[in-house]
Amino acid sequence: MAKVTFREERCKGCGNCVVVCPKKIISFSEKLNIKGYHSATITEEKMKECIACAFCARMCPDCVITVEK
């Protein structure tokens, strides 16, 4: 199973990762991060659907996403 981690405190909520995910499993967190943005996240349940394509990490302008296989 792939593991995707977000450095939520650095995410500015641009949504690039949400749009580019082929499985549509990335969403915005309900809570605000330290900068006042709703950061991107994947729930544990949806993480099982991740195919580790890393499109999200490549599209992130702030390099806050790490994808591990």
Secondary structure, 3 states (H helix, E strand, C coil): CCEEEECCCCCCCCCHHHHHCCCCCCEEEEEECCCCCEEEECCHHHHCCCCCCCHHHHHCCCCCEEEEC
